[in-house]
Amino acid sequence: MLWLAALLMLGLSFSPASQALTKVTASVDKNPVTVKESVVLTVVADDDVDANALDTSPLLADFIVGRTSVSSQTSMVNFNTTRTTTWQTVLIPRRMGNITIPTLSIEDQYTTPITLTVLDANDPAASQQRDVFITAQVSNTEVYVQQMLTLTVNIHIGAELKRGSLTEPELEGATIVQVGKDKESDTRVNGKRYRVITRTFSVTPQQSGDFVLRSPMFSGEIMMQSSRRSNFLSFGESKAISVLGDELPIKVKPMPASFIGHWLPSELLTLHEEWQSEGTGTNYTVGEPITRTITLTAVGVSEEQLPDIELTASSGIKIYPDQQTTHANATNGRHVSQAVSNFAIVVSQPGEYTLPEVEVPWFNTITNRVETATLPAKTIQVVAGEQTISPAVASTSPIASNNFSPASGKSVTVYQTHWLQWLFLGLWVATSLAWLITELVRRSRSNRQDKSPQATPSTVSNAQLALIAACKQQDGHKAISLLVPWFNQVNKSDNQATKIETIAELKQISQDTELQMAIDELQRYCFAANTPAGQLNWSSKALVAAVNRISNQQQSKSASPLPSLNP
């Protein structure tokens, strides 16, 4: 039996039917077909031949040739072996009308030409045959250079989709970016239900002229019902499909020669501002940080094209700009971009200040005119912080009252007598001299016992320790909050000292140049997030040195033989 089977297999291997290519056939999956819609060309050879034997170059004249897949199959029926090689190529017609698929050759065999009828996409005869098609719309077909337009692509899918991909649209010399995520919906076209996938692109031409915007091409596989059936199962097969969108003419106009400045073409541009501070209306306090937020909104402009907002101020006002943030989104088929700029404004002296108006010139693409978006100038009132009145000053000033007397109809002014003040002053001087003599005697005895020549005040206030700790930790905001408590605690031994409440008052009362420079550097660090790189790193050494020096000076003054006394 073994030798019989071997003879049979040997006979089959030398069967004449499997030795030569005798026939090549060509067919399409549908006819007619709509323009921009793909058709699958299948070429079958009745032998196992090389995969590169089919030359598809003759098809390029009238078709966009997509990917080609090759498969081989071998079957045996009644000891007869047959082998086939199959090519499947996706074709998209370039025009409407009757198009002939030319003769294709494989080795010495040739296919029969096929006449393909290509219909308009809106033809009712072809609408029922479309499984997938694309529609595309642009927001404007005539724009200025660097003016953004929006391309909306709708992919209509009327069959079960196995996989799919969408290429990018094409426009010479333009920047194209997808906006947002895909959206899905359902619709009916000529009685057939489709699932619609919508994708939006922003297109920004970078050069003027007449161009053609090529819509993206969709490629994928859809499920088709197979003819192979059994009593229990039915099998499904997939079919490759490609669909090309329309070509849209676009005219790009150059920038007007009369325009000067930052070129910003837009359909609509607005400026909006917000103020955030502890003050109300236009009244603010010296040293109080004021946050001003300016929002620039433009339609039909990318966020990269939005200019930086700059503020100018007069003497006495310091402005610390924060880093500008931008974002964009698509609304009702329009691309909207926004830029948000924050500014910290610090006023060092009380008074009335006028912040100049903010202007952004732009080109209105609707009216074809140059316009300017403006924030009007704003006047603010800055007042000093609340201060306590010195008792000495209050006691020496006259007390006057202008009270209207109904009986006499005259105003009466009452002055406080001063001889009691001189009496108390003499008693205070005598007491001070007595205390001074006693203190000198005590210190003389103490110096004899203590031979250390470096005896310095060792008392360090809690506020000073907390302030130095914040500086060591590079915590600028905490250091700013501790400066006023520290200065008030340092000066609390001085009866004539006025309690302060703001940084500006501290700088004005201290009159210490090094301390003022150190505080200015600290404020730049805290309120200016977009300063040059050299100012981003804050060194606390200057502030710590000034704080220690002033504290030591005040302690020495407190320990001097002339302390302040209450009479």
C-alpha positions as CSV (number, residue, x, y, z in Angstrom):
1,M,0.0,0.0,0.0
2,L,2.8,2.4,0.8
3,W,4.3,2.0,-2.7
4,L,0.9,2.7,-4.3
5,A,0.5,5.9,-2.4
6,A,4.0,6.9,-3.3
7,L,3.3,6.4,-7.0
8,L,0.1,8.4,-6.8
9,M,1.8,11.4,-5.1
10,L,4.6,11.2,-7.7
11,G,2.1,11.2,-10.5
12,L,0.3,14.2,-9.0
13,S,3.6,16.1,-8.7
14,F,4.3,15.7,-12.4
15,S,0.7,16.4,-13.4
16,P,0.7,18.6,-16.6
17,A,-2.2,20.7,-15.3
18,S,-0.1,22.2,-12.5
19,Q,3.0,23.0,-14.5
20,A,2.0,26.0,-16.6
21,L,0.0,29.3,-16.4
22,T,-2.9,29.0,-18.8
23,K,-5.4,31.7,-17.9
24,V,-5.6,35.1,-16.3
25,T,-9.0,36.8,-15.4
26,A,-9.9,40.3,-14.1
27,S,-13.1,41.5,-12.4
28,V,-14.4,44.4,-10.3
29,D,-16.5,44.2,-7.2
30,K,-19.1,46.7,-8.5
31,N,-20.1,48.5,-11.6
32,P,-21.2,51.3,-11.8
33,V,-19.3,53.2,-9.2
34,T,-19.3,56.9,-8.0
35,V,-16.5,59.3,-8.4
36,K,-14.1,59.5,-5.5
37,E,-15.3,56.0,-4.4
38,S,-13.0,53.0,-4.6
39,V,-13.5,49.8,-6.5
40,V,-11.6,46.6,-6.0
41,L,-10.0,45.1,-9.0
42,T,-9.3,41.3,-8.7
43,V,-6.9,39.5,-11.0
44,V,-6.6,35.7,-10.8
45,A,-3.9,33.5,-12.4
46,D,-4.5,29.7,-12.5
47,D,-1.0,28.9,-11.3
48,D,1.4,29.7,-8.5
49,V,3.4,32.6,-9.9
50,D,5.6,35.3,-8.4
51,A,3.8,38.0,-6.3
52,N,5.4,40.8,-8.3
53,A,4.3,39.4,-11.7
54,L,1.3,41.9,-11.9
55,D,2.2,45.4,-13.2
56,T,-0.4,48.0,-12.2
57,S,1.4,51.0,-13.8
58,P,-1.1,51.1,-16.8
59,L,-3.9,52.0,-14.3
60,L,-2.3,55.2,-13.1
61,A,-3.6,57.3,-16.0
62,D,-7.3,57.1,-15.0
63,F,-7.1,55.8,-11.4
64,I,-5.6,56.5,-8.0
65,V,-4.0,53.1,-7.3
66,G,-4.2,52.0,-3.7
67,R,-2.6,49.1,-1.9
68,T,-2.4,45.7,-3.5
69,S,-2.8,42.4,-1.6
70,V,-1.6,39.0,-3.0
71,S,-2.7,35.5,-1.9
72,S,-2.0,32.0,-3.1
73,Q,-4.2,28.9,-2.8
74,T,-3.7,25.2,-3.6
75,S,-6.6,22.7,-3.7
76,M,-6.9,19.0,-4.6
77,V,-10.1,17.4,-6.0
78,N,-10.1,13.8,-7.1
79,F,-6.3,13.7,-7.1
80,N,-6.3,16.8,-9.3
81,T,-4.2,19.7,-7.9
82,T,-5.0,23.3,-8.8
83,R,-3.0,26.3,-7.8
84,T,-4.2,30.0,-8.1
85,T,-2.6,33.3,-7.3
86,T,-4.9,36.3,-6.6
87,W,-4.2,40.0,-6.7
88,Q,-6.6,42.6,-5.2
89,T,-6.0,46.3,-5.9
90,V,-8.0,49.3,-4.7
91,L,-8.7,51.8,-7.4
92,I,-10.3,55.3,-7.2
93,P,-11.5,56.8,-10.5
94,R,-10.1,60.3,-11.3
95,R,-13.1,61.4,-13.3
96,M,-16.7,60.7,-14.2
97,G,-17.8,58.9,-17.3
98,N,-16.8,55.6,-18.9
99,I,-13.3,54.5,-17.9
100,T,-11.6,51.4,-19.3
101,I,-9.5,49.2,-17.1
102,P,-6.8,48.3,-19.7
103,T,-5.4,44.8,-20.4
104,L,-3.0,43.6,-17.8
105,S,-0.4,40.9,-18.5
106,I,1.1,38.2,-16.3
107,E,3.9,36.3,-18.0
108,D,2.4,35.4,-21.4
109,Q,-1.2,35.7,-20.4
110,Y,-3.5,38.8,-20.7
111,T,-6.7,40.0,-19.0
112,T,-9.8,41.2,-20.8
113,P,-10.4,45.0,-20.7
114,I,-13.2,46.2,-18.4
115,T,-15.4,49.2,-19.0
116,L,-16.2,51.0,-15.8
117,T,-19.1,53.4,-15.5
118,V,-18.3,56.3,-13.1
119,L,-21.3,58.3,-11.9
120,D,-21.7,61.6,-10.0
121,A,-21.8,61.2,-6.3
122,N,-25.3,62.9,-6.3
123,D,-26.7,60.6,-8.9
124,P,-29.7,58.7,-7.4
125,A,-28.7,55.5,-9.4
126,A,-25.5,55.4,-7.4
127,S,-26.6,56.6,-4.0
128,Q,-27.8,53.2,-2.9
129,Q,-24.5,51.5,-3.8
130,R,-22.3,53.8,-1.6
131,D,-21.2,52.1,1.6
132,V,-18.7,54.8,2.5
133,F,-18.4,58.4,1.3
134,I,-16.9,61.7,2.4
135,T,-18.2,65.3,2.4
136,A,-16.0,68.3,3.3
137,Q,-16.8,72.0,3.9
138,V,-14.5,75.0,4.6
139,S,-15.4,78.0,6.6
140,N,-14.2,80.4,3.9
141,T,-12.8,79.9,0.4
142,E,-11.2,83.3,0.2
143,V,-8.8,84.3,3.1
144,Y,-5.8,86.4,3.8
145,V,-2.3,85.0,4.3
146,Q,-2.0,83.6,7.9
147,Q,-5.8,83.8,8.3
148,M,-7.1,80.5,9.6
149,L,-9.9,78.6,8.0
150,T,-11.7,75.6,9.3
151,L,-12.1,72.3,7.3
152,T,-14.9,70.0,8.5
153,V,-14.7,66.4,7.2
154,N,-17.7,64.1,7.5
155,I,-17.2,60.4,6.9
156,H,-20.4,58.5,6.1
157,I,-20.3,54.8,6.9
158,G,-23.2,52.6,5.8
159,A,-21.7,49.2,6.6
160,E,-20.1,47.4,9.5
161,L,-16.6,48.9,9.8
162,K,-13.8,46.5,10.7
163,R,-11.0,49.0,10.6
164,G,-10.3,52.4,9.1
165,S,-7.9,55.4,9.0
166,L,-8.0,58.9,7.6
167,T,-5.1,60.8,6.1
168,E,-4.3,64.4,6.6
169,P,-5.7,67.1,4.2
170,E,-3.2,68.7,1.9
171,L,-2.6,72.4,1.0
172,E,0.6,73.7,-0.3
173,G,2.5,75.9,2.1
174,A,-0.1,75.7,4.9
175,T,-0.1,74.6,8.5
176,I,-2.8,72.0,9.2
177,V,-3.7,70.8,12.7
178,Q,-6.6,68.7,13.9
179,V,-8.9,70.5,16.3
180,G,-10.5,68.7,19.2
181,K,-11.7,65.1,19.1
182,D,-13.8,63.2,16.5
183,K,-17.6,63.4,16.9
184,E,-20.2,60.7,16.0
185,S,-23.8,61.0,14.8
186,D,-26.4,59.2,12.7
187,T,-28.1,60.4,9.5
188,R,-30.1,59.1,6.5
189,V,-29.2,59.8,2.9
190,N,-31.6,58.7,0.2
191,G,-33.3,56.3,2.6
192,K,-30.1,54.6,3.7
193,R,-28.8,55.0,7.3
194,Y,-25.2,56.1,7.9
195,R,-23.0,56.5,10.9
196,V,-21.2,59.9,10.5
197,I,-17.7,60.6,12.0
198,T,-16.8,64.3,12.0
199,R,-13.3,65.5,12.2
200,T,-12.2,69.2,12.2
201,F,-9.0,70.7,11.0
202,S,-7.6,74.2,11.2
203,V,-5.8,75.3,8.0
204,T,-3.5,78.4,8.1
205,P,-2.0,79.4,4.7
206,Q,1.5,80.8,4.9
207,Q,1.7,82.2,1.3
208,S,-0.7,84.0,-1.0
209,G,-2.0,82.7,-4.3
210,D,-4.6,80.2,-5.7
211,F,-4.5,76.7,-4.3
212,V,-6.4,73.5,-4.1
213,L,-7.2,72.0,-0.7
214,R,-7.3,68.2,-1.0
215,S,-9.6,66.6,1.4
216,P,-8.3,63.5,3.3
217,M,-8.7,60.0,2.0
218,F,-10.4,57.3,4.1
219,S,-9.0,53.7,3.9
220,G,-10.2,50.6,5.7
221,E,-12.2,47.4,5.6
222,I,-15.9,46.8,5.8
223,M,-17.7,43.5,6.6
224,M,-19.5,41.8,3.7
225,Q,-21.9,38.9,3.9
226,S,-20.2,35.8,2.5
227,S,-21.9,33.5,0.0
228,R,-20.5,30.5,1.9
229,R,-23.3,29.2,4.2
230,S,-24.0,26.1,6.2
231,N,-26.9,24.9,8.2
232,F,-25.4,26.2,11.4
233,L,-23.1,29.1,10.7
234,S,-22.8,31.9,8.2
235,F,-19.5,33.5,7.6
236,G,-18.6,37.1,7.0
237,E,-15.8,38.5,4.8
238,S,-14.1,41.8,4.8
239,K,-13.6,44.1,1.8
240,A,-11.0,46.8,1.4
241,I,-12.3,50.2,0.6
242,S,-10.9,53.7,0.0
243,V,-12.8,56.9,-0.4
244,L,-11.4,60.3,-1.5
245,G,-12.8,63.6,-0.4
246,D,-13.5,66.6,-2.7
247,E,-10.9,69.1,-3.9
248,L,-11.7,72.6,-2.7
249,P,-10.3,75.7,-4.4
250,I,-8.8,78.3,-2.0
251,K,-7.8,81.8,-2.8
252,V,-5.2,83.4,-0.4
253,K,-4.8,87.1,-0.5
254,P,-1.6,88.9,0.5
255,M,-1.3,91.2,3.5
256,P,-2.3,94.8,2.6
257,A,0.7,97.0,1.9
258,S,-0.7,99.8,4.1
259,F,-0.8,97.6,7.3
260,I,2.0,98.3,9.8
261,G,2.7,96.3,12.9
262,H,2.0,92.8,14.1
263,W,-0.1,91.1,11.3
264,L,-3.2,89.7,13.0
265,P,-6.1,88.9,10.6
266,S,-9.3,87.9,12.4
267,E,-13.1,88.0,12.0
268,L,-13.5,89.3,15.6
269,L,-11.1,90.4,18.3
270,T,-11.9,91.5,21.9
271,L,-10.1,92.6,25.1
272,H,-11.4,92.0,28.6
273,E,-9.9,92.8,32.0
274,E,-10.4,91.8,35.6
275,W,-9.0,93.2,38.8
276,Q,-8.3,91.2,41.9
277,S,-7.2,92.8,45.2
278,E,-8.4,93.6,48.7
279,G,-9.4,97.1,47.6
280,T,-12.8,98.1,46.2
281,G,-13.4,100.0,43.0
282,T,-10.5,102.2,42.3
283,N,-9.2,102.6,45.9
284,Y,-6.1,100.6,46.9
285,T,-3.5,100.6,49.7
286,V,0.2,101.3,49.3
287,G,2.2,98.1,49.1
288,E,-0.9,96.0,48.4
289,P,-0.3,93.7,45.4
290,I,-3.0,94.3,42.7
291,T,-3.6,91.5,40.1
292,R,-4.8,92.7,36.7
293,T,-5.9,89.9,34.3
294,I,-6.2,90.8,30.6
295,T,-7.9,88.3,28.2
296,L,-7.4,88.6,24.4
297,T,-9.9,86.6,22.3
298,A,-9.6,86.2,18.6
299,V,-11.7,84.3,16.0
300,G,-9.9,82.6,13.1
301,V,-6.4,82.9,14.5
302,S,-4.1,80.3,16.0
303,E,-2.9,80.8,19.6
304,E,0.7,81.1,18.3
305,Q,-0.3,84.3,16.4
306,L,-1.6,86.1,19.4
307,P,0.7,89.0,20.5
308,D,2.0,89.5,24.0
309,I,0.3,92.1,26.1
310,E,2.6,94.7,27.6
311,L,1.8,97.3,30.3
312,T,3.5,100.6,30.9
313,A,3.3,102.6,34.1
314,S,4.4,105.9,35.5
315,S,6.9,106.5,38.4
316,G,5.9,105.0,41.7
317,I,4.3,101.9,40.1
318,K,6.0,98.6,39.5
319,I,4.5,95.9,37.2
320,Y,5.5,92.3,37.4
321,P,4.1,90.3,34.4
322,D,3.3,86.6,34.7
323,Q,3.8,84.1,31.9
324,Q,1.0,84.3,29.3
325,T,-1.2,81.2,28.8
326,T,-3.0,80.4,25.6
327,H,-5.7,77.9,24.5
328,A,-8.0,77.3,21.6
329,N,-11.1,75.4,20.6
330,A,-13.6,75.1,17.8
331,T,-17.1,76.7,18.3
332,N,-19.8,76.5,15.6
333,G,-17.2,75.7,12.9
334,R,-15.0,78.7,14.0
335,H,-11.6,78.5,15.6
336,V,-11.4,80.6,18.7
337,S,-8.1,81.4,20.4
338,Q,-7.5,83.1,23.8
339,A,-4.4,84.5,25.5
340,V,-4.6,85.3,29.3
341,S,-2.0,87.6,30.8
342,N,-1.7,88.3,34.5
343,F,0.1,91.3,36.0
344,A,1.0,92.0,39.6
345,I,0.9,95.8,40.3
346,V,2.6,97.2,43.4
347,V,2.4,101.0,44.3
348,S,5.1,102.3,46.6
349,Q,3.7,105.8,47.3
350,P,0.2,107.1,48.0
351,G,-1.5,109.3,45.5
352,E,-3.6,109.2,42.3
353,Y,-2.2,107.2,39.4
354,T,-3.4,106.7,35.8
355,L,-2.7,103.5,34.1
356,P,-2.6,104.1,30.3
357,E,-4.9,102.4,27.9
358,V,-4.0,99.0,26.3
359,E,-4.3,98.8,22.5
360,V,-4.0,95.8,20.1
361,P,-4.2,96.6,16.4
362,W,-5.7,93.9,14.1
363,F,-7.1,93.5,10.6
364,N,-10.8,92.8,10.3
365,T,-11.2,90.2,7.6
366,I,-15.0,90.9,7.3
367,T,-14.7,94.7,6.7
368,N,-11.2,94.6,5.2
369,R,-10.2,97.4,7.6
370,V,-7.6,97.9,10.3
371,E,-9.1,98.2,13.7
372,T,-7.9,98.5,17.3
373,A,-9.1,96.7,20.4
374,T,-8.7,99.0,23.4
375,L,-8.9,98.9,27.1
376,P,-9.5,102.5,28.4
377,A,-7.1,104.2,30.8
378,K,-7.9,103.7,34.4
379,T,-7.3,106.1,37.4
380,I,-6.7,104.5,40.8
381,Q,-6.5,106.1,44.2
382,V,-3.7,104.7,46.5
383,V,-3.8,105.6,50.2
384,A,-1.3,104.9,52.9
385,G,-2.0,102.2,55.5
386,E,-3.6,103.0,58.8
387,Q,-1.1,104.5,61.3
388,T,-1.3,105.2,65.0
389,I,-0.9,108.8,66.2
390,S,2.1,109.6,68.5
391,P,1.0,110.5,72.0
392,A,3.7,113.3,72.1
393,V,2.4,114.9,69.0
394,A,-1.2,114.6,70.2
395,S,-0.4,116.2,73.6
396,T,1.4,119.2,72.1
397,S,-1.1,120.1,69.4
398,P,-3.9,122.5,70.2
399,I,-7.4,121.1,70.7
400,A,-9.8,123.2,68.6
401,S,-13.5,122.7,68.1
402,N,-15.7,124.7,65.9
403,N,-19.1,124.0,67.4
404,F,-22.0,126.3,66.5
405,S,-23.7,127.8,69.4
406,P,-27.4,128.4,68.8
407,A,-27.5,131.1,71.5
408,S,-24.7,133.3,70.3
409,G,-24.4,132.2,66.7
410,K,-20.6,132.3,67.0
411,S,-17.9,129.6,66.8
412,V,-15.8,129.1,69.9
413,T,-12.2,127.9,69.8
414,V,-10.7,126.4,73.0
415,Y,-7.0,126.0,73.5
416,Q,-5.3,123.7,76.0
417,T,-2.9,125.4,78.4
418,H,0.8,124.5,78.3
419,W,2.3,125.3,81.8
420,L,1.4,121.8,83.0
421,Q,3.3,120.3,80.1
422,W,6.4,122.2,81.1
423,L,6.0,121.0,84.7
424,F,5.8,117.3,83.7
425,L,8.7,117.8,81.3
426,G,10.9,119.1,84.1
427,L,9.9,116.2,86.4
428,W,10.7,113.7,83.6
429,V,14.1,115.3,83.0
430,A,15.0,115.1,86.7
431,T,13.8,111.5,86.9
432,S,15.9,110.6,83.8
433,L,19.0,112.2,85.3
434,A,18.6,110.3,88.5
435,W,18.1,107.0,86.6
436,L,21.1,107.8,84.4
437,I,23.4,108.3,87.4
438,T,22.2,105.1,88.9
439,E,22.6,103.1,85.7
440,L,26.2,104.5,85.1
441,V,27.2,103.3,88.6
442,R,25.7,99.9,88.0
443,R,27.4,99.5,84.6
444,S,30.7,100.6,86.0
445,R,30.6,97.9,88.6
446,S,29.4,95.3,86.0
447,N,32.3,96.1,83.7
448,R,34.8,95.5,86.4
449,Q,33.3,92.0,87.0
450,D,32.9,91.2,83.3
451,K,36.1,91.4,81.4
452,S,34.7,90.3,78.1
453,P,35.3,93.1,75.6
454,Q,32.6,91.7,73.1
455,A,29.6,92.1,75.3
456,T,26.7,92.7,72.9
457,P,23.0,92.4,73.2
458,S,22.1,88.7,72.9
459,T,18.3,89.0,72.9
460,V,16.9,87.9,69.5
461,S,13.1,88.4,68.9
462,N,10.8,85.6,67.8
463,A,9.9,87.7,64.7
464,Q,13.5,88.0,63.7
465,L,14.1,84.3,64.1
466,A,11.0,83.4,62.0
467,L,12.0,85.9,59.3
468,I,15.6,84.6,59.1
469,A,14.3,81.0,59.0
470,A,12.0,81.9,56.1
471,C,15.0,83.4,54.3
472,K,17.1,80.3,54.8
473,Q,14.3,78.2,53.4
474,Q,14.0,80.5,50.3
475,D,10.3,81.1,51.2
476,G,9.9,84.6,49.7
477,H,6.2,84.9,50.3
478,K,6.5,84.0,54.0
479,A,9.5,86.4,54.3
480,I,7.3,89.2,53.0
481,S,4.6,88.5,55.5
482,L,7.1,88.5,58.4
483,L,8.8,91.8,57.5
484,V,6.2,94.1,59.0
485,P,5.8,92.2,62.3
486,W,9.6,92.1,62.7
487,F,10.0,95.8,62.1
488,N,7.2,96.6,64.6
489,Q,8.8,94.4,67.2
490,V,12.2,95.9,66.7
491,N,10.8,99.4,67.1
492,K,8.4,98.6,70.0
493,S,10.9,100.0,72.6
494,D,10.9,103.4,70.9
495,N,8.0,105.4,72.4
496,Q,8.0,107.7,69.4
497,A,7.8,104.9,66.9
498,T,4.7,104.5,64.8
499,K,3.3,101.0,64.2
500,I,3.3,100.2,60.5
501,E,1.1,97.9,58.4
502,T,2.6,97.8,54.9
503,I,5.9,97.2,53.3
504,A,5.9,100.6,51.7
505,E,5.6,102.2,55.2
506,L,8.5,100.1,56.4
507,K,10.7,101.3,53.6
508,Q,9.7,104.9,54.1
509,I,10.3,104.9,57.9
510,S,13.4,102.8,58.0
511,Q,15.3,105.0,55.5
512,D,17.8,102.1,55.2
513,T,19.1,101.9,51.6
514,E,20.4,98.3,51.9
515,L,17.1,97.1,53.4
516,Q,15.1,98.8,50.7
517,M,17.2,97.2,48.0
518,A,16.8,93.8,49.6
519,I,13.0,94.2,49.8
520,D,12.8,95.3,46.2
521,E,14.7,92.2,45.1
522,L,12.4,90.0,47.2
523,Q,9.3,91.6,45.7
524,R,10.6,91.0,42.2
525,Y,11.2,87.4,43.1
526,C,7.7,86.9,44.5
527,F,5.6,88.9,42.0
528,A,7.5,88.5,38.7
529,A,7.3,85.0,37.3
530,N,8.4,86.0,33.8
531,T,11.4,88.1,34.6
532,P,14.8,87.5,32.9
533,A,16.7,84.4,34.0
534,G,19.1,86.3,36.1
535,Q,16.4,87.5,38.5
536,L,14.6,84.3,39.0
537,N,17.0,83.0,41.6
538,W,16.6,85.0,44.9
539,S,19.5,85.2,47.3
540,S,18.4,86.0,50.9
541,K,21.9,87.0,52.1
542,A,21.4,90.7,51.6
543,L,18.0,90.7,53.4
544,V,19.4,88.6,56.3
545,A,22.4,90.9,56.7
546,A,20.2,94.0,56.8
547,V,17.7,92.4,59.3
548,N,20.5,91.4,61.6
549,R,22.3,94.7,61.4
550,I,19.1,96.8,62.1
551,S,18.1,94.4,64.9
552,N,21.5,94.7,66.5
553,Q,21.5,98.5,66.2
554,Q,18.1,98.7,67.8
555,Q,19.1,96.4,70.6
556,S,22.2,98.5,71.3
557,K,20.0,101.6,71.3
558,S,17.6,100.0,73.8
559,A,20.6,99.1,76.0
560,S,22.1,102.6,75.8
561,P,22.2,105.0,78.9
562,L,19.3,107.1,77.3
563,P,16.3,104.8,77.2
564,S,12.8,106.2,76.5
565,L,10.7,106.7,79.6
566,N,7.1,107.4,80.2
567,P,6.6,110.4,82.4
